[in-house]
């Protein structure tokens, strides 16, 4: 609709008609989520929402919920809260994931503003916690967005990450009287620009190290092996990311291995487990100097800043390792922001 046609249509509306906003395109970046605070009750609410997601824990509710609500959530908010407290952004009173996601959104919005002159609205939401997917979807529609590109910030697809984020977006759309056209962003685990950004960040970090690492551990968030057997492509996509990264780096004197972290519950998860593998590298192979990078995360968070840089580091050092270096996520770096903006523009084609 041209501006002239829209002006005519607006003049013809009855007086009681709801206000019509100027049509815009919305881009909604989505990340996992964060508690509002590291104290007990905010942590409990967050963990309850997260661990009640059937995409994350698919046990029958009658079996899982009593265990979760009566046992796990009576203790876990304390340990998880302590972990969050150790990395909390006290100045902004928020988790690092929230801070970085805000920075990414502002930078991407600025790039797209320059190209689309305000016709594209960029915002972010969280799958768990605040700001919720439902509230941000409704907000975009209220601002006149009749088309929305939903962008889960996960390079590799997994049902427990991109899948559940998309689920929540579609549930939000179900509550809208006038639904916008919608698209979801596909995984970009093999995109050469993503691989180049990762490789450049690793080379920059390694180049600044006093001693070159003997091994680069490429650690991805884990999942039960059963999910792989059920058809989830995550494991294969992680392996391809590592392979492409290895080819891009072209290193001959540094081993590059794939591992998986964040094991939860009694089931067998994807192996090798990062925490056990770094200890084995030190104890059995005598590796004294390693670096760890986490390509599945678009922003540093509890799993990288606390789990990798504290717990996994400790496992390596206790096994005899000397130098452990964590390579930060791409976060709001220029290359990462440009990558996100480019992927958005490509997926807005035809809109």
C-alpha positions in Angstrom: 0.0 0.0 0.0 1.4 3.4 -1.0 1.3 6.3 1.4 -1.4 8.0 -0.7 -3.5 4.8 -0.6 -3.0 4.5 3.1 -4.1 8.1 3.6 -7.3 7.5 1.7 -8.0 4.3 3.7 -7.5 6.1 7.0 -9.9 8.9 6.0 -12.6 6.3 5.2 -12.4 4.5 8.5 -15.4 4.9 10.9 -14.7 7.1 14.0 -14.8 4.1 16.4 -12.3 2.1 14.4 -9.1 1.1 16.3 -6.0 3.1 15.3 -4.0 1.7 12.4 -0.3 1.9 12.7 2.0 2.5 9.8 3.1 -1.0 8.6 6.6 -2.1 9.7 8.7 -5.2 9.7 9.7 -6.6 13.1 12.8 -8.6 13.8 12.7 -10.3 17.2 16.0 -11.7 18.5 15.5 -14.5 21.0 17.9 -15.9 23.6 17.5 -18.6 26.3 16.7 -16.4 29.2 17.9 -15.3 32.6 16.5 -15.0 36.2 15.6 -11.5 37.3 17.8 -11.9 40.3 20.1 -14.5 41.9 18.1 -14.8 45.1 16.0 -17.9 45.9 12.5 -17.1 44.5 13.5 -15.4 41.2 15.9 -18.4 40.7 13.2 -20.9 41.5 10.7 -19.2 39.1 13.2 -19.2 36.3 14.4 -22.8 36.9 10.8 -24.0 37.2 9.9 -22.5 33.8 13.1 -23.8 32.2 13.0 -27.3 33.6 9.2 -27.7 33.0 9.7 -27.2 29.2 8.9 -30.6 27.5 11.5 -29.8 24.9 14.2 -29.6 27.6 13.0 -32.5 29.9 10.6 -34.8 28.1 9.7 -37.1 31.0 6.0 -37.5 31.7 4.7 -34.7 33.9 3.3 -37.1 36.5 6.8 -38.5 37.1 8.9 -35.3 36.6 6.9 -32.5 38.2 6.8 -33.9 41.8 10.6 -34.6 41.6 11.2 -31.1 40.2 8.9 -29.1 42.5 9.5 -31.0 45.7 13.1 -32.0 45.5 15.2 -30.3 42.8 13.7 -26.8 43.3 14.1 -27.0 47.0 17.9 -27.0 46.6 19.0 -26.0 43.1 18.0 -22.3 43.3 20.6 -21.9 46.1 23.5 -23.5 44.1 22.4 -21.9 40.8 21.9 -18.5 42.5 25.5 -18.7 43.9 26.8 -19.4 40.4 24.9 -16.4 39.0 26.1 -14.2 41.8 29.7 -14.9 40.9 29.2 -13.5 37.4 26.4 -11.0 38.0 26.6 -7.5 36.4 26.1 -5.6 39.7 26.3 -2.2 38.0 23.3 -2.9 35.8 21.8 -5.4 38.2 21.3 -8.1 35.6 23.0 -11.2 34.2 25.8 -10.8 31.6 23.5 -12.6 29.1 21.0 -9.8 29.5 23.6 -7.1 29.2 25.2 -8.6 26.0 21.8 -9.3 24.4 20.9 -5.7 24.9 24.2 -4.6 23.3 23.7 -6.9 20.3 20.1 -5.7 19.8 21.1 -2.0 19.9 24.0 -2.5 17.5 22.0 -4.6 15.0 19.1 -2.0 15.2 21.6 0.8 14.4 22.9 -1.0 11.3 19.4 -1.8 10.0 18.2 1.7 10.8 20.8 3.1 8.4 19.7 0.8 5.6 15.9 0.7 6.1 15.2 4.2 7.6 13.0 3.0 10.5 10.9 0.6 8.5 12.4 -2.4 10.4 12.0 -2.6 14.2 14.5 -4.7 16.1 14.0 -6.0 19.6 14.8 -9.0 21.7 13.0 -11.5 24.0 13.9 -14.5 26.2 12.4 -18.0 26.0 12.4 -18.1 29.8 12.1 -15.2 32.1 11.8 -11.6 31.0 11.2 -10.0 28.6 9.0 -12.8 27.6 8.4 -13.8 24.0 4.7 -13.2 24.3 5.1 -9.7 25.6 7.5 -8.7 22.9 5.5 -10.2 20.1 2.4 -8.3 21.3 4.5 -5.2 21.6 5.7 -5.5 18.0 2.2 -6.0 16.7 1.0 -3.0 18.6 3.7 -0.9 17.0 2.4 -1.8 13.6 4.6 -4.8 12.6 2.5 -6.9 10.1 5.5 -9.1 9.3 7.9 -10.5 11.9 11.2 -12.4 11.5 11.9 -14.5 14.6 15.6 -15.0 15.1 16.7 -17.6 17.8 20.3 -16.7 18.5 21.6 -20.3 18.2 24.0 -21.1 15.3 23.2 -24.8 15.6 19.6 -26.1 15.7 18.4 -28.1 18.7 14.8 -28.9 19.7 15.7 -27.7 23.2 17.0 -24.3 22.0 15.8 -23.1 18.6 12.8 -25.5 18.6 11.4 -24.4 21.9 12.0 -20.7 21.1 10.0 -21.1 17.9 7.3 -23.0 19.8 6.9 -20.0 22.2 6.8 -17.5 19.4 4.0 -19.5 17.6 2.1 -19.8 20.9 2.3 -16.0 21.2 0.9 -15.6 17.7 -2.0 -17.8 18.7 -3.2 -15.2 21.1 -3.3 -12.4 18.5 -6.5 -11.4 16.8 -4.7 -10.2 13.8 -1.6 -12.3 13.2 1.3 -10.9 11.3 3.1 -12.8 8.6 5.9 -14.8 10.3 9.3 -16.3 9.4 11.8 -18.1 11.6 15.5 -17.8 11.1 17.2 -21.1 10.1 20.4 -22.4 11.7 23.6 -20.9 10.4 26.2 -23.4 11.8 28.0 -23.7 8.5 27.8 -20.1 7.2 31.2 -19.1 6.1 30.8 -15.7 7.7 30.0 -17.3 11.0 33.0 -19.6 10.7 35.3 -16.7 9.7 34.1 -14.6 12.7 34.8 -17.5 15.1 38.2 -18.2 13.5 39.2 -14.6 13.7 38.2 -14.3 17.3 40.2 -17.4 18.2 43.3 -16.3 16.3 43.2 -12.9 18.0 42.9 -14.5 21.4 45.5 -17.1 20.9 47.9 -14.5 19.4 47.7 -12.6 22.6 48.5 -15.6 24.8 51.9 -15.9 26.4 52.1 -19.6 25.4 50.3 -21.1 22.4 47.8 -23.8 23.5 48.5 -27.4 22.8 44.8 -28.1 22.3 41.7 -26.1 21.4 38.7 -27.6 23.1 35.5 -26.7 21.1 32.8 -27.1 23.8 29.1 -27.2 22.9 26.1 -27.4 25.3 25.2 -31.0 25.7 21.9 -33.0 25.3 20.8 -36.6 26.0 22.1 -39.0 23.4 18.5 -40.2 23.1 17.6 -36.9 21.4 20.1 -37.6 18.6 18.6 -41.0 18.0 15.1 -39.3 17.8 16.4 -37.2 14.9 17.6 -34.0 16.5 20.4 -32.6 14.1 22.3 -30.7 16.8 25.2 -33.2 17.2 25.9 -33.3 13.5 25.7 -29.6 13.1 28.2 -29.1 16.0 30.6 -31.6 14.4 30.3 -29.7 11.1 31.0 -26.3 12.8 34.2 -27.8 14.4 35.3 -29.3 11.1 34.8 -26.1 9.2 36.6 -24.2 12.0 39.5 -26.6 11.8 39.8 -26.1 8.1 39.5 -22.3 8.4 42.2 -22.1 11.1 44.5 -24.5 9.2 46.5 -25.3 12.3 48.9 -28.2 12.2 50.5 -27.8 15.7 47.4 -27.4 17.8 44.8 -30.2 18.3 41.2 -29.2 17.9 38.6 -31.4 19.6 34.8 -31.4 20.1 33.3 -31.8 23.6 29.9 -31.3 25.2 29.1 -29.7 28.6 26.3 -29.1 31.1 25.3 -32.7 31.7 22.0 -32.9 33.8 20.2 -36.0 35.1 21.0 -39.7 35.0 20.9 -40.3 31.3 23.9 -40.6 28.9 24.5 -37.3 27.2 26.5 -36.5 24.1 30.2 -37.3 24.6 33.0 -36.6 25.4 32.0 -34.5 28.4 34.0 -31.3 28.5 34.7 -31.4 32.2 36.1 -35.0 32.0 37.9 -34.5 28.8 39.9 -31.5 29.9 40.9 -33.5 33.1 41.9 -36.4 30.9 44.0 -34.2 28.6 46.0 -33.0 31.6 46.2 -36.3 33.5 46.7 -38.8 30.7 48.1 -36.8 27.8 50.1 -34.4 29.9 48.7 -31.3 28.2 49.7 -28.3 30.2 48.1 -25.5 28.1 44.7 -25.5 26.6 42.1 -23.0 25.3 38.3 -23.5 25.3 35.8 -21.9 23.0 32.0 -22.3 23.0 30.5 -21.7 19.5 27.0 -22.7 20.4 26.5 -19.6 22.5 26.0 -16.3 20.8 26.6 -14.5 24.1 28.6 -15.2 27.3 26.3 -16.6 30.0 26.3 -18.8 33.1 27.4 -21.8 31.0 30.5 -20.0 29.7 31.5 -17.5 32.4 30.8 -19.8 35.4 30.8 -23.4 34.1 33.7 -23.2 31.6 35.8 -20.4 33.1 35.4 -21.6 36.7 34.3 -25.3 37.0 35.9 -26.7 33.9 39.0 -24.6 34.5 39.3 -26.1 38.0 38.9 -29.7 36.7 41.8 -29.1 34.3 44.1 -27.5 36.9 43.3 -30.1 39.5 44.3 -32.8 37.0 47.7 -31.2 36.6 47.1 -28.6 33.8 48.9 -25.3 34.1 47.4 -22.8 31.7 43.7 -22.6 30.9 42.3 -19.9 28.6 38.7 -19.3 27.9 38.0 -17.6 24.5 34.9 -15.3 24.9 31.8 -15.7 22.7 31.3 -13.4 19.7 29.0 -11.3 21.9 28.5 -7.8 20.5 31.7 -7.7 18.4 31.6 -5.9 15.1 31.9 -9.1 13.1 29.1 -10.8 15.0 26.8 -7.8 14.8 27.4 -7.5 11.0 26.8 -11.3 10.6 23.4 -11.0 12.4 22.5 -8.0 10.4 23.4 -9.7 7.1 21.5 -12.8 8.0 18.4 -10.7 8.8 18.6 -8.8 5.5 18.9 -12.1 3.6 15.9 -13.5 5.4 13.8 -10.4 4.8 14.0 -10.9 1.0 10.6 -10.4 -0.6 9.2 -8.5 2.4 
